Amino acid sequence: EFEASLAFGAAPLAQCPSRPRSLPREGAFGGMSRGDTPEALRQVLSSASVVAALERAKVEPKSHEESFADVACARRYIRAAEGNVEAAAAALAGTLDWRLRERPREAECSACRLDPHSHNMRVVGVDKLERPVIYTCFSQAIHRFDPEAAMEHLMRTLEDAIAIQDERQRRLGTSGGFAEAAEGGLAVAAAAAATESCVWLIDFHGYSLMKDSNPRTAVMAGRLLAHYPERLGRAVIVDAPRFFSATWVAVSKVVNTTTAAKVMFARTDHGSFDAELGTWAGGPLKQWLLAEIAENRLKQYQHGEKEYWSAPADVSAHDPRALPSFAASPEFALALTHRLVAGPAAGVAAGAGQAVAHKANGD
């Protein structure tokens, strides 16, 4: 999951064959750029490659991908291509064909269906700008070392985040996050972009240099995230080990400066994380994240004992599923955490908990 966090803003073209070589090394989640004019949007959406891909989507049974390439989508691809219309059209057409092949709307994490402890990444709430907040902790993802399974889970998480954001905007209207972003001093275009991006919080507790530095995972993440341009609003790296600073120095040299500026480092032991949360999280979400991170460091939760998908028996206790207001919202049904209990994995989740109990008792 660490490699995926880097690929959020550092997916080299050599790792992303669906993207033309004329596309800059912006990465899958690049920064705001100029060029998304009405004429550029028209050119991208009417380009032969995009039109042909949309025609293929229309005849594909139950693909539902013909609605994917809307104006907002085209705008993201143009920004990621730094205004290069030809590159944006080629990348968008490539994504449409990829979505027809992979069917990300329908995908589920097969590893988590077998054992919900496999991964930990999930949407846990929304911030002050109505951006979905994705949280993951290394120590709580017990079977995270399979690159294919990790990509399946990452794809599912991104699709959940987008679906949750879209549904909240339909239910509540788009004015909330947009208005607050604009009032915060963002330009209108930047404010609009803020309402379609997400926040990714990567908790390094439990990170292992030997186990969690698989180059293949980074390559696969780069390829995957190329199909989700301009979706990162902020990435927060929590409690990264000190030796990671050298890794970041190397990575930052190939990451666009705008993207690099979205990556923040914070620690829980000297107040920088608390201050970081204060800039975007909002009071309730900030308290939930602090409680979740503290709980994930408890000795009794270091070997797969914690069931983050289960609501606490005591309603006054910390709810590891998500921020309570989000868990009570209609959009929570779109999150993998909810489906782990509500869907076919419910019995498996219960079985996984029993297996942990037997292991703890020495059975």
C-alpha positions as CSV (number, residue, x, y, z in Angstrom):
1,E,0.0,0.0,0.0
2,F,3.0,2.3,0.4
3,E,3.9,1.8,-3.3
4,A,0.4,2.7,-4.2
5,S,0.6,5.9,-2.2
6,L,3.6,7.0,-4.2
7,A,1.9,6.0,-7.5
8,F,-0.8,8.5,-6.5
9,G,1.5,11.1,-7.9
10,A,4.4,9.4,-9.5
11,A,3.4,6.9,-12.2
12,P,6.0,7.2,-14.9
13,L,4.9,6.8,-18.5
14,A,6.9,3.6,-18.9
15,Q,4.7,2.0,-16.3
16,C,1.5,3.2,-17.9
17,P,1.3,1.8,-21.5
18,S,-2.3,3.1,-22.0
19,R,-1.0,6.7,-21.8
20,P,0.8,8.1,-24.8
21,R,4.4,9.1,-24.5
22,S,3.5,12.8,-25.2
23,L,1.8,12.9,-21.8
24,P,4.0,14.6,-19.2
25,R,5.4,12.8,-16.1
26,E,2.5,14.2,-14.1
27,G,1.4,10.9,-12.7
28,A,-1.9,9.4,-12.1
29,F,-3.0,12.1,-9.7
30,G,-1.5,15.3,-11.0
31,G,-2.1,18.8,-9.9
32,M,-4.4,21.6,-11.2
33,S,-3.2,22.9,-14.6
34,R,-4.5,25.2,-17.3
35,G,-6.0,24.1,-20.6
36,D,-9.5,22.7,-19.8
37,T,-11.2,25.3,-21.9
38,P,-14.7,24.7,-23.5
39,E,-13.0,24.2,-26.9
40,A,-10.5,21.7,-25.4
41,L,-13.3,19.8,-23.8
42,R,-15.2,19.7,-27.1
43,Q,-12.2,18.4,-28.9
44,V,-11.5,15.6,-26.4
45,L,-15.1,14.4,-26.2
46,S,-15.5,14.5,-30.0
47,S,-12.2,12.9,-30.8
48,A,-12.3,9.8,-33.0
49,S,-10.7,7.6,-30.3
50,V,-13.1,8.6,-27.5
51,V,-16.2,8.4,-29.7
52,A,-15.1,4.9,-30.9
53,A,-14.5,3.8,-27.3
54,L,-17.9,5.2,-26.3
55,E,-19.6,3.3,-29.1
56,R,-17.9,0.1,-27.9
57,A,-19.2,0.8,-24.4
58,K,-22.8,1.3,-25.7
59,V,-23.0,-2.2,-27.2
60,E,-21.2,-4.0,-24.3
61,P,-23.9,-5.7,-22.2
62,K,-24.4,-4.0,-18.8
63,S,-21.1,-2.1,-19.0
64,H,-22.7,1.3,-17.9
65,E,-19.5,2.9,-19.0
66,E,-21.0,5.1,-21.7
67,S,-21.8,7.6,-19.0
68,F,-18.2,7.7,-17.7
69,A,-16.8,10.2,-20.2
70,D,-18.7,13.3,-19.2
71,V,-17.5,16.9,-19.1
72,A,-16.0,16.7,-15.6
73,C,-14.1,13.5,-16.6
74,A,-12.7,15.2,-19.8
75,R,-11.6,18.2,-17.7
76,R,-9.6,15.9,-15.4
77,Y,-7.8,14.3,-18.3
78,I,-7.0,17.6,-19.9
79,R,-5.6,19.0,-16.6
80,A,-3.5,15.8,-16.2
81,A,-2.2,16.2,-19.7
82,E,-1.3,19.9,-19.0
83,G,-3.7,21.0,-21.8
84,N,-2.5,18.6,-24.4
85,V,-5.8,17.7,-26.1
86,E,-4.4,14.8,-28.2
87,A,-2.8,13.2,-25.2
88,A,-5.9,13.7,-23.0
89,A,-8.1,12.1,-25.7
90,A,-5.8,9.1,-26.1
91,A,-5.6,8.6,-22.3
92,L,-9.4,8.8,-21.9
93,A,-10.0,6.4,-24.7
94,G,-7.5,4.0,-23.2
95,T,-9.3,4.2,-19.8
96,L,-12.7,3.6,-21.4
97,D,-11.4,0.4,-23.0
98,W,-9.7,-0.6,-19.8
99,R,-13.0,-0.1,-17.9
100,L,-14.8,-2.3,-20.4
101,R,-12.2,-5.1,-19.9
102,E,-11.8,-4.9,-16.1
103,R,-15.4,-3.8,-15.1
104,P,-14.1,-1.8,-12.0
105,R,-17.7,-0.9,-11.0
106,E,-18.5,-4.5,-10.4
107,A,-15.1,-5.6,-9.0
108,E,-14.7,-6.7,-5.4
109,C,-11.6,-7.5,-3.3
110,S,-11.5,-11.3,-3.5
111,A,-8.9,-11.5,-0.7
112,C,-11.1,-9.5,1.7
113,R,-14.1,-11.7,0.9
114,L,-12.1,-14.7,2.0
115,D,-10.5,-12.9,5.0
116,P,-11.4,-9.3,5.8
117,H,-8.1,-8.9,7.6
118,S,-6.3,-9.1,4.2
119,H,-6.4,-5.3,3.7
120,N,-7.4,-2.3,5.7
121,M,-7.8,0.5,3.2
122,R,-11.3,1.9,3.1
123,V,-13.4,5.2,3.0
124,V,-14.0,6.3,6.6
125,G,-15.7,9.7,6.1
126,V,-15.6,13.0,4.3
127,D,-13.6,16.1,5.1
128,K,-14.7,19.8,5.3
129,L,-14.6,20.0,1.5
130,E,-16.8,16.9,1.2
131,R,-13.8,14.9,-0.1
132,P,-13.9,11.2,0.7
133,V,-11.2,10.3,3.2
134,I,-9.4,7.0,2.6
135,Y,-7.5,5.5,5.6
136,T,-5.2,2.5,5.7
137,C,-2.8,1.1,8.3
138,F,0.0,-1.3,7.5
139,S,-0.3,-3.3,10.8
140,Q,-4.0,-4.0,10.2
141,A,-3.5,-5.4,6.6
142,I,-2.4,-8.9,7.4
143,H,-2.2,-10.3,3.9
144,R,-1.1,-7.2,2.0
145,F,1.9,-8.8,0.2
146,D,0.1,-10.1,-2.9
147,P,0.4,-7.4,-5.6
148,E,-2.6,-8.6,-7.7
149,A,-4.8,-8.7,-4.6
150,A,-3.5,-5.3,-3.5
151,M,-4.5,-3.8,-6.9
152,E,-7.9,-5.4,-6.8
153,H,-8.5,-3.8,-3.3
154,L,-7.1,-0.4,-4.4
155,M,-9.4,-0.4,-7.5
156,R,-12.4,-1.2,-5.3
157,T,-11.5,1.5,-2.8
158,L,-11.2,4.2,-5.5
159,E,-14.4,3.2,-7.1
160,D,-16.1,3.3,-3.7
161,A,-14.7,6.8,-3.0
162,I,-15.9,8.1,-6.4
163,A,-19.4,6.5,-6.0
164,I,-19.7,7.9,-2.4
165,Q,-18.7,11.4,-3.5
166,D,-21.1,11.3,-6.5
167,E,-24.0,10.1,-4.4
168,R,-23.4,12.6,-1.7
169,Q,-23.4,15.4,-4.3
170,R,-26.6,14.1,-5.7
171,R,-28.2,13.9,-2.3
172,L,-26.9,17.0,-0.7
173,G,-26.0,19.2,-3.7
174,T,-22.6,20.2,-4.9
175,S,-22.7,23.6,-3.2
176,G,-21.3,22.6,0.2
177,G,-17.8,21.6,-0.5
178,F,-17.5,24.0,-3.5
179,A,-18.7,27.0,-1.4
180,E,-16.3,26.2,1.5
181,A,-13.4,25.7,-0.9
182,A,-14.1,29.0,-2.7
183,E,-14.5,30.8,0.6
184,G,-11.1,29.4,1.6
185,G,-9.5,31.4,-1.1
186,L,-9.4,28.8,-3.9
187,A,-10.0,29.9,-7.5
188,V,-13.3,28.7,-8.9
189,A,-11.6,26.1,-11.1
190,A,-9.6,24.8,-8.1
191,A,-12.7,24.8,-5.9
192,A,-14.5,22.7,-8.5
193,A,-11.6,20.3,-8.6
194,A,-11.6,20.0,-4.8
195,T,-15.1,18.6,-4.9
196,E,-14.1,15.7,-7.1
197,S,-10.8,14.7,-5.3
198,C,-10.2,12.6,-2.2
199,V,-7.8,12.5,0.8
200,W,-5.6,9.5,1.4
201,L,-4.1,8.9,4.8
202,I,-1.4,6.2,5.0
203,D,-0.6,5.1,8.5
204,F,2.9,3.5,8.5
205,H,2.5,1.7,11.8
206,G,3.6,-1.9,11.1
207,Y,5.5,-1.0,7.9
208,S,8.3,-3.4,7.0
209,L,11.0,-2.3,4.6
210,M,11.7,-5.9,3.6
211,K,8.0,-6.9,3.1
212,D,6.4,-3.7,1.9
213,S,8.8,-2.5,-0.8
214,N,7.9,-4.7,-3.7
215,P,8.8,-2.9,-7.0
216,R,6.1,-4.9,-8.8
217,T,3.4,-3.4,-6.6
218,A,4.6,0.1,-7.5
219,V,4.5,-0.7,-11.3
220,M,1.0,-2.2,-11.1
221,A,-0.2,0.7,-9.0
222,G,1.1,3.2,-11.5
223,R,-0.7,1.5,-14.3
224,L,-3.9,1.3,-12.3
225,L,-3.9,4.9,-11.1
226,A,-3.3,6.2,-14.6
227,H,-7.0,5.6,-15.1
228,Y,-7.9,7.9,-12.2
229,P,-6.3,11.2,-13.1
230,E,-6.8,14.3,-10.9
231,R,-8.5,12.4,-8.0
232,L,-6.0,13.2,-5.3
233,G,-6.6,16.2,-3.1
234,R,-4.1,15.4,-0.3
235,A,-2.0,12.5,0.8
236,V,-0.9,12.4,4.5
237,I,2.0,10.0,5.4
238,V,1.7,9.3,9.1
239,D,4.6,8.0,11.3
240,A,6.9,7.0,8.3
241,P,10.2,5.5,9.6
242,R,13.1,7.8,9.4
243,F,14.9,5.9,6.7
244,F,11.9,6.6,4.4
245,S,13.1,10.2,4.0
246,A,15.8,9.0,1.6
247,T,13.1,7.2,-0.5
248,W,11.0,10.3,-0.6
249,V,13.9,12.5,-1.7
250,A,14.4,10.1,-4.7
251,V,10.7,9.9,-5.5
252,S,10.1,13.7,-5.3
253,K,12.6,14.3,-8.1
254,V,10.3,12.6,-10.6
255,V,7.0,13.9,-9.2
256,N,5.4,17.0,-10.5
257,T,5.9,19.8,-8.0
258,T,2.2,20.4,-7.7
259,T,1.6,16.7,-6.9
260,A,4.5,16.7,-4.4
261,A,3.0,19.7,-2.6
262,K,-0.1,17.5,-1.9
263,V,2.0,15.0,0.0
264,M,2.3,15.8,3.7
265,F,4.4,14.1,6.4
266,A,3.2,14.1,9.9
267,R,3.9,12.3,13.2
268,T,1.6,11.4,16.1
269,D,4.4,11.8,18.7
270,H,5.1,15.6,18.4
271,G,1.8,17.2,17.4
272,S,2.3,17.7,13.7
273,F,-0.4,15.2,12.8
274,D,-2.9,16.9,15.1
275,A,-2.1,20.2,13.4
276,E,-2.3,18.6,9.9
277,L,-5.8,17.3,10.6
278,G,-6.9,20.7,11.8
279,T,-6.4,22.1,8.3
280,W,-9.0,19.8,6.5
281,A,-10.6,17.1,8.7
282,G,-13.1,19.0,10.8
283,G,-13.6,18.3,14.5
284,P,-15.5,14.9,14.5
285,L,-13.4,13.4,11.7
286,K,-10.2,14.6,13.4
287,Q,-11.2,12.9,16.7
288,W,-12.2,9.7,14.9
289,L,-8.9,9.5,13.1
290,L,-6.9,10.1,16.3
291,A,-8.9,7.4,18.1
292,E,-8.5,4.9,15.2
293,I,-4.8,5.5,14.9
294,A,-4.3,5.2,18.7
295,E,-6.3,1.9,18.8
296,N,-4.3,0.5,15.9
297,R,-1.2,0.8,18.0
298,L,-2.6,-1.2,21.0
299,K,-0.7,-4.4,21.7
300,Q,-3.8,-6.6,21.5
301,Y,-4.4,-5.5,17.9
302,Q,-1.1,-6.3,16.2
303,H,-1.8,-9.8,14.7
304,G,-5.2,-9.6,13.1
305,E,-7.4,-9.4,16.2
306,K,-9.2,-6.2,15.3
307,E,-12.4,-6.5,13.2
308,Y,-12.5,-3.0,11.7
309,W,-15.7,-3.9,9.8
310,S,-17.7,-4.6,13.0
311,A,-19.7,-2.0,14.9
312,P,-18.8,-1.9,18.7
313,A,-21.2,-3.5,21.1
314,D,-20.9,-0.4,23.3
315,V,-22.5,2.5,21.3
316,S,-20.3,4.9,23.3
317,A,-17.0,3.2,22.2
318,H,-14.9,4.1,19.2
319,D,-16.5,2.7,16.0
320,P,-13.6,1.3,13.8
321,R,-15.8,1.1,10.7
322,A,-15.9,4.8,10.0
323,L,-16.9,8.2,11.4
324,P,-20.3,7.6,13.0
325,S,-22.1,10.2,11.0
326,F,-20.7,8.6,7.8
327,A,-21.6,5.1,9.0
328,A,-25.1,6.3,9.5
329,S,-25.4,7.9,6.1
330,P,-26.9,6.3,3.0
331,E,-23.6,6.5,1.3
332,F,-22.0,4.1,3.8
333,A,-23.8,1.3,1.9
334,L,-21.5,2.0,-1.0
335,A,-18.3,1.3,1.1
336,L,-16.5,-2.1,1.2
337,T,-16.6,-2.0,5.0
338,H,-20.4,-2.2,4.9
339,R,-20.5,-4.9,2.3
340,L,-18.1,-7.1,4.4
341,V,-20.9,-7.5,6.9
342,A,-24.0,-7.0,4.7
343,G,-22.9,-9.2,1.8
344,P,-21.7,-12.7,1.2
345,A,-18.6,-12.1,3.2
346,A,-20.5,-11.7,6.4
347,G,-20.1,-15.4,7.3
348,V,-16.5,-15.3,6.2
349,A,-15.9,-12.3,8.4
350,A,-17.4,-14.1,11.4
351,G,-15.3,-17.1,10.6
352,A,-12.1,-15.0,10.4
353,G,-12.8,-13.6,13.9
354,Q,-13.3,-17.1,15.2
355,A,-10.0,-18.2,13.7
356,V,-8.2,-15.4,15.4
357,A,-9.8,-16.4,18.7
358,H,-8.7,-20.0,18.3
359,K,-5.2,-18.8,17.4
360,A,-5.0,-16.6,20.5
361,N,-6.1,-19.5,22.7
362,G,-3.4,-21.8,21.2
363,D,-5.9,-24.1,19.4
